[in-house]
Amino acid sequence: MNFSFSEEEQQFQHRITEFLEAQQHKPYGADALDFGRWADSQLADTPARREFNRTLAEEGYIGMSWPGKYGGQDMPGIYDYLANEALAQFGAPLIGKGCGIIGKTLMRHGSEKLKQEFLPRILKAEVEFALGYTEPGAGSDLASLQLKATRSEGGWRLNGQKTFNTSAHFADWYWVAARTNPEAPKHKGISLFLLPLTQPGLTITPIHTMGDHRTNAVFFDDVFVSDDYVVGEIDHGWTYICEALDYERFSIYTISPLRKAFDMLCESVRKITRDGVALSQDVQIRRRLARLGTEVEAATLLQRRVLMAAASGAIPSVEAAKFKLYSSELGKRLADAALDILGPQALLRCEAPHAIAEGHWEHLYRATPLDTIGGGTSEIQKNVIARRGLGLPLQN
Ligand SMILES: Cc1cc2nc3c(=O)[nH]c(=O)nc-3n(C[C@H](O)[C@H](O)[C@H](O)COP(=O)(O)OP(=O)(O)OC[C@H]3O[C@@H](n4cnc5c(N)ncnc54)[C@H](O)[C@@H]3O)c2cc1C
């Protein structure tokens, strides 16, 4: 049994790490790569981050696993994973949404027009997307979504509301699920649309989360989408959304921020002395760190199982649910432990005079719960594991 990466894969890790180290010294480096803000790596948009993304694309790191006929490099999916882990390690934006979710779904189900319009722009990092699924009455039970799409000449008119749509205030295009057939059973009357976020009738208002991230509520007032921008077949959207959610769990959740935070905590414990005694000598702290270290290792191996399943051609939904559940809950335990171990100074915000690690721990404590909600809550991951993994269907 061999859990390590092949020689080629390790060479790739080395190459992208060198590339990222070099980017830190570019004029945009400090803003584009910032581990202190790792938890918002998907969310923040600045000119520096866009410039960084374009450089990443020019170097061929975007769409490596895409088929050659769509401009990809036909490389195994593991390289996308290795790239994302390296990016997360440096606090750089990940390659998830456009390349991992929208691009892959369009390749399978999009019309020729949509493929030609979007795939080359995704590969060049010229376009940012927001995902429009959740509504005030439809989150975990997404199939209950009510955004209404009614037939209009040459297209559809959308009316209703979405909520928690991250990036909608800066992205270019919107990937939106709406109900096209209210008479059909709830999983069968949903369709997927692409529309520009500048489309008349859209109102985007901020929702500020406790982790400092901005997400958005979006209101639709007779928003027109032409037939050309329907993804796949009308009323078949649920199937595409489920596939896209599998890509999301696979492509957006990374382990390296957790490993890095754990290493930072150990480093602090090695250095800090309290009341004349080194923290590293405290038995309770040593035990807690040993346990957390074991858990970080377990999370890493759960992620390898996702990779193994994906490499064998399966859709790793149960494996991805286990990894997401375990690693996101571990993120909270790690932040909790850091505050207990490092004491009151770790509770100070970054702007406070005596804050340690630039307020990283206090921020981590507020930001990690979001990971247990976005992309499907922990309870929903448990449902997936129970139903699909353990064969325990819900009896109605
Ligand atoms: C930071 C962040 C970013 C997000 N970004 C996006 C985005 O870009 N686009 C988008 O569309 N959405 C986004 N979301 C929304 C996210 O997908 C939903 O918040 C999530 O699916 C939960 O839905 P909800 O908030 O409606 O909670 P609900 O579904 O109302 O759940 C409330 C509580 O009930 C529990 N619960 C619900 N159903 C069950 C069940 N069957 N069994 C057991 N427990 C259950 C849940 O676990 C939760 O604890 C984001 C959320 C966050 C936090």
PDBQT file of the ligand as one rigid body, heavy atoms in Angstrom, charges set to zero:
ROOT
HETATM    1  C1  LIG A 401     -20.042  30.989   3.337  1.00  0.00    +0.000 C 
HETATM    2  C2  LIG A 401     -21.178  30.439   2.521  1.00  0.00    +0.000 A 
HETATM    3  C3  LIG A 401     -21.125  30.569   1.158  1.00  0.00    +0.000 A 
HETATM    4  C4  LIG A 401     -22.196  30.093   0.382  1.00  0.00    +0.000 A 
HETATM    5  N1  LIG A 401     -22.150  30.280  -0.969  1.00  0.00    +0.000 NA
HETATM    6  C5  LIG A 401     -23.209  29.903  -1.723  1.00  0.00    +0.000 A 
HETATM    7  C6  LIG A 401     -23.231  30.212  -3.111  1.00  0.00    +0.000 A 
HETATM    8  O1  LIG A 401     -22.290  30.765  -3.675  1.00  0.00    +0.000 OA
HETATM    9  N2  LIG A 401     -24.328  29.863  -3.823  1.00  0.00    +0.000 N 
HETATM   10  C7  LIG A 401     -25.415  29.246  -3.254  1.00  0.00    +0.000 A 
HETATM   11  O2  LIG A 401     -26.368  28.968  -3.956  1.00  0.00    +0.000 OA
HETATM   12  N3  LIG A 401     -25.423  28.960  -1.919  1.00  0.00    +0.000 NA
HETATM   13  C8  LIG A 401     -24.358  29.276  -1.149  1.00  0.00    +0.000 A 
HETATM   14  N4  LIG A 401     -24.365  29.032   0.209  1.00  0.00    +0.000 N 
HETATM   15  C9  LIG A 401     -25.548  28.448   0.802  1.00  0.00    +0.000 C 
HETATM   16  C10 LIG A 401     -25.369  27.048   1.367  1.00  0.00    +0.000 C 
HETATM   17  O3  LIG A 401     -25.270  26.086   0.346  1.00  0.00    +0.000 OA
HETATM   18  C11 LIG A 401     -26.553  26.797   2.304  1.00  0.00    +0.000 C 
HETATM   19  O4  LIG A 401     -26.441  27.711   3.376  1.00  0.00    +0.000 OA
HETATM   20  C12 LIG A 401     -26.587  25.398   2.824  1.00  0.00    +0.000 C 
HETATM   21  O5  LIG A 401     -26.873  24.480   1.816  1.00  0.00    +0.000 OA
HETATM   22  C13 LIG A 401     -27.615  25.249   3.960  1.00  0.00    +0.000 C 
HETATM   23  O6  LIG A 401     -28.859  25.759   3.589  1.00  0.00    +0.000 OA
HETATM   24  P1  LIG A 401     -29.649  26.785   4.530  1.00  0.00    +0.000 P 
HETATM   25  O7  LIG A 401     -28.732  27.872   4.908  1.00  0.00    +0.000 OA
HETATM   26  O8  LIG A 401     -30.907  27.152   3.837  1.00  0.00    +0.000 OA
HETATM   27  O9  LIG A 401     -29.975  25.970   5.848  1.00  0.00    +0.000 OA
HETATM   28  P2  LIG A 401     -31.180  24.937   6.038  1.00  0.00    +0.000 P 
HETATM   29  O10 LIG A 401     -31.232  24.001   4.895  1.00  0.00    +0.000 OA
HETATM   30  O11 LIG A 401     -32.411  25.712   6.357  1.00  0.00    +0.000 OA
HETATM   31  O12 LIG A 401     -30.696  24.144   7.317  1.00  0.00    +0.000 OA
HETATM   32  C14 LIG A 401     -30.841  24.658   8.646  1.00  0.00    +0.000 C 
HETATM   33  C15 LIG A 401     -30.324  23.589   9.606  1.00  0.00    +0.000 C 
HETATM   34  O13 LIG A 401     -31.130  22.387   9.481  1.00  0.00    +0.000 OA
HETATM   35  C16 LIG A 401     -30.318  21.270   9.162  1.00  0.00    +0.000 C 
HETATM   36  N5  LIG A 401     -31.012  20.392   8.233  1.00  0.00    +0.000 N 
HETATM   37  C17 LIG A 401     -31.668  20.773   7.098  1.00  0.00    +0.000 A 
HETATM   38  N6  LIG A 401     -32.153  19.693   6.465  1.00  0.00    +0.000 NA
HETATM   39  C18 LIG A 401     -31.793  18.611   7.198  1.00  0.00    +0.000 A 
HETATM   40  C19 LIG A 401     -31.986  17.203   7.032  1.00  0.00    +0.000 A 
HETATM   41  N7  LIG A 401     -32.654  16.692   6.005  1.00  0.00    +0.000 N 
HETATM   42  N8  LIG A 401     -31.446  16.375   7.968  1.00  0.00    +0.000 NA
HETATM   43  C20 LIG A 401     -30.758  16.867   9.013  1.00  0.00    +0.000 A 
HETATM   44  N9  LIG A 401     -30.551  18.200   9.217  1.00  0.00    +0.000 NA
HETATM   45  C21 LIG A 401     -31.052  19.052   8.322  1.00  0.00    +0.000 A 
HETATM   46  C22 LIG A 401     -29.069  21.863   8.516  1.00  0.00    +0.000 C 
HETATM   47  O14 LIG A 401     -27.955  20.999   8.637  1.00  0.00    +0.000 OA
HETATM   48  C23 LIG A 401     -28.880  23.146   9.298  1.00  0.00    +0.000 C 
HETATM   49  O15 LIG A 401     -28.229  22.883  10.509  1.00  0.00    +0.000 OA
HETATM   50  C24 LIG A 401     -23.305  29.453   0.997  1.00  0.00    +0.000 A 
HETATM   51  C25 LIG A 401     -23.339  29.324   2.390  1.00  0.00    +0.000 A 
HETATM   52  C26 LIG A 401     -22.295  29.803   3.152  1.00  0.00    +0.000 A 
HETATM   53  C27 LIG A 401     -22.344  29.645   4.644  1.00  0.00    +0.000 C 
ENDROOT
TORSDOF 0
